[in-house]
Amino acid sequence: MKRVLFVVPIVLLVIVNACASNGTLVAPPLGTAVGETQTASVWTATVSPTPDPNESKIVEWLNAELSSADALEQTVDAKYQVVDVSFPAVNGLVTAIRVDVRCECAMGGQCCIPERTFVVTVGSLKKRAGKILEQVPGTVNELKVVCYDHLTQVGVMSASWMDVKEYFLEQINGYQLGSRVYRSSVP
């Protein structure tokens, strides 16, 4: 009986050693490929916006919305026209979307104020939100609406781009966005 007890641990050690051998059944290049596949499988795919936005298309979309405004508004209040959309870069990084909007008061009035221009512009952006959001690079963090009375710049209104996107998606309401809008300097 003592011999059996002495042989059993030796047999177990031989079996364990056989399982832990350094020999491999997979060739090194195949093992590397498998490892890289496993690494790639844990990466999360992200959708990235267009890296090179089509500014002229954005201008067209916004002007289409502005020109379809109520005739009464255009006759009594003002007409608005987007003259440019740009994505100014700071140190090579696009951080803002700038929308230059020309306002022309009806009946010779004095109605072209930055706040009203901002509201009209954001309303037009919201109507084309799906297309606009596809064009804006992911590095943008601010919307700047530059208001012109004919050819004279009268002010700039800005808001966080994240807030504007949340407004488009109805995650925040007009009161919330309105309380976060501020006057700023020209980019």
C-alpha positions as CSV (number, residue, x, y, z in Angstrom):
1,M,0.0,0.0,0.0
2,K,2.9,2.4,0.7
3,R,4.2,1.8,-2.8
4,V,0.9,2.8,-4.3
5,L,0.8,6.0,-2.3
6,F,4.3,6.8,-3.4
7,V,3.5,6.2,-7.1
8,V,0.3,8.2,-7.3
9,P,1.9,11.6,-6.7
10,I,4.6,10.9,-9.2
11,V,1.9,9.9,-11.9
12,L,0.0,13.1,-11.1
13,L,3.1,15.2,-11.4
14,V,3.8,13.6,-14.8
15,I,0.2,14.3,-16.0
16,V,0.3,17.9,-14.8
17,N,3.7,18.5,-16.4
18,A,2.4,17.1,-19.7
19,C,-0.4,19.6,-19.7
20,A,1.9,22.5,-19.0
21,S,4.4,21.8,-21.8
22,N,6.0,24.7,-23.7
23,G,5.2,23.1,-27.0
24,T,2.6,24.9,-29.1
25,L,0.2,23.6,-31.7
26,V,-0.3,27.1,-33.2
27,A,2.3,28.6,-35.5
28,P,3.6,32.0,-34.2
29,P,2.2,34.1,-37.1
30,L,-1.2,32.5,-36.7
31,G,-1.0,33.1,-32.9
32,T,-0.2,36.8,-33.5
33,A,-3.2,37.1,-36.0
34,V,-5.5,35.6,-33.4
35,G,-4.2,38.0,-30.7
36,E,-4.8,41.0,-33.0
37,T,-8.3,39.8,-33.8
38,Q,-9.1,39.6,-30.1
39,T,-7.8,43.1,-29.5
40,A,-9.8,44.5,-32.3
41,S,-13.0,42.8,-31.1
42,V,-13.0,44.9,-27.9
43,W,-12.7,48.3,-29.8
44,T,-15.9,50.2,-30.0
45,A,-16.8,51.5,-33.4
46,T,-17.7,55.2,-33.5
47,V,-19.4,57.2,-36.2
48,S,-17.3,60.2,-37.1
49,P,-18.8,63.3,-38.8
50,T,-17.5,64.4,-42.2
51,P,-14.0,65.6,-41.7
52,D,-14.3,68.1,-44.6
53,P,-17.7,69.8,-44.3
54,N,-19.5,71.2,-47.4
55,E,-20.0,74.8,-46.3
56,S,-21.7,75.8,-49.5
57,K,-24.3,73.1,-49.1
58,I,-25.0,74.2,-45.5
59,V,-25.5,77.8,-46.8
60,E,-28.0,76.5,-49.5
61,W,-29.9,74.5,-46.9
62,L,-30.2,77.4,-44.5
63,N,-31.2,79.9,-47.2
64,A,-33.9,77.5,-48.4
65,E,-35.4,77.5,-45.0
66,L,-35.0,81.3,-44.5
67,S,-36.6,82.0,-47.9
68,S,-39.6,79.8,-47.1
69,A,-40.3,82.0,-44.0
70,D,-43.7,83.5,-43.5
71,A,-44.4,86.3,-46.1
72,L,-45.9,88.5,-43.3
73,E,-42.6,88.2,-41.3
74,Q,-40.6,89.1,-44.4
75,T,-42.9,92.1,-45.2
76,V,-43.3,93.5,-41.8
77,D,-40.2,92.4,-39.8
78,A,-37.1,91.4,-41.8
79,K,-35.5,89.2,-44.4
80,Y,-32.5,87.0,-43.5
81,Q,-29.9,85.5,-45.7
82,V,-26.9,83.3,-44.8
83,V,-23.9,84.7,-46.6
84,D,-21.3,82.3,-45.3
85,V,-20.7,79.2,-43.1
86,S,-17.2,78.4,-42.0
87,F,-15.3,76.3,-39.6
88,P,-12.4,78.4,-38.2
89,A,-9.5,76.4,-36.9
90,V,-7.4,77.3,-33.8
91,N,-3.9,75.7,-33.9
92,G,-5.1,73.4,-36.7
93,L,-8.2,72.2,-34.8
94,V,-11.7,73.1,-35.9
95,T,-13.5,74.3,-32.8
96,A,-16.4,76.4,-34.0
97,I,-19.0,76.7,-36.7
98,R,-19.5,80.3,-37.8
99,V,-22.6,81.4,-39.6
100,D,-22.7,84.9,-41.1
101,V,-26.2,86.1,-41.5
102,R,-27.3,89.3,-43.3
103,C,-30.5,91.0,-42.1
104,E,-32.6,93.5,-44.0
105,C,-35.3,95.2,-42.0
106,A,-38.6,95.8,-43.8
107,M,-40.1,99.3,-44.0
108,G,-36.7,100.9,-43.1
109,G,-37.0,99.8,-39.4
110,Q,-34.2,99.0,-36.9
111,C,-34.9,95.3,-36.3
112,C,-31.5,93.7,-37.1
113,I,-30.3,92.7,-33.7
114,P,-28.0,89.7,-32.9
115,E,-30.6,88.0,-30.6
116,R,-33.3,87.9,-33.2
117,T,-30.8,86.8,-35.9
118,F,-29.6,84.0,-33.7
119,V,-33.2,82.7,-33.1
120,V,-34.0,82.8,-36.8
121,T,-30.7,81.0,-37.7
122,V,-31.1,78.3,-35.1
123,G,-34.6,77.7,-36.2
124,S,-33.4,77.1,-39.7
125,L,-30.5,74.9,-38.5
126,K,-33.1,72.8,-36.5
127,K,-35.2,72.3,-39.6
128,R,-32.2,70.7,-41.4
129,A,-30.6,69.3,-38.3
130,G,-30.0,65.8,-39.7
131,K,-28.0,67.0,-42.6
132,I,-26.2,69.7,-40.7
133,L,-25.1,67.3,-37.9
134,E,-23.6,65.0,-40.5
135,Q,-21.4,67.9,-41.8
136,V,-20.1,69.3,-38.5
137,P,-16.7,67.9,-37.4
138,G,-16.7,66.2,-34.0
139,T,-14.1,68.8,-32.7
140,V,-16.6,71.6,-32.9
141,N,-17.7,72.9,-29.5
142,E,-19.3,76.3,-30.3
143,L,-21.8,77.9,-32.6
144,K,-21.2,81.6,-33.5
145,V,-23.9,83.5,-35.4
146,V,-22.5,86.8,-36.8
147,C,-25.2,89.3,-37.5
148,Y,-25.0,91.9,-40.2
149,D,-27.4,94.8,-40.8
150,H,-26.9,95.0,-44.6
151,L,-23.1,95.1,-44.7
152,T,-22.4,96.3,-41.2
153,Q,-21.7,93.8,-38.5
154,V,-23.9,94.5,-35.5
155,G,-22.9,91.6,-33.1
156,V,-22.2,88.0,-32.5
157,M,-24.3,85.5,-30.5
158,S,-22.8,82.2,-29.4
159,A,-23.8,78.9,-27.7
160,S,-22.2,75.6,-26.9
161,W,-22.5,73.3,-29.9
162,M,-23.4,70.5,-27.5
163,D,-26.4,72.6,-26.2
164,V,-27.5,73.3,-29.8
165,K,-27.4,69.6,-30.7
166,E,-29.4,68.8,-27.6
167,Y,-31.9,71.4,-28.6
168,F,-32.1,69.9,-32.1
169,L,-32.7,66.5,-30.5
170,E,-35.2,68.0,-28.0
171,Q,-33.2,66.9,-25.1
172,I,-33.3,70.5,-23.8
173,N,-36.0,73.1,-24.6
174,G,-35.9,76.6,-25.9
175,Y,-35.8,78.1,-22.4
176,Q,-32.7,76.1,-21.5
177,L,-30.9,76.9,-24.7
178,G,-31.9,80.6,-24.5
179,S,-30.4,80.8,-21.0
180,R,-27.1,79.5,-22.3
181,V,-26.7,81.8,-25.3
182,Y,-24.2,84.7,-24.9
183,R,-22.8,87.6,-26.8
184,S,-19.2,87.0,-27.9
185,S,-16.5,88.4,-30.0
186,V,-16.0,87.7,-33.7
187,P,-14.0,84.5,-34.3
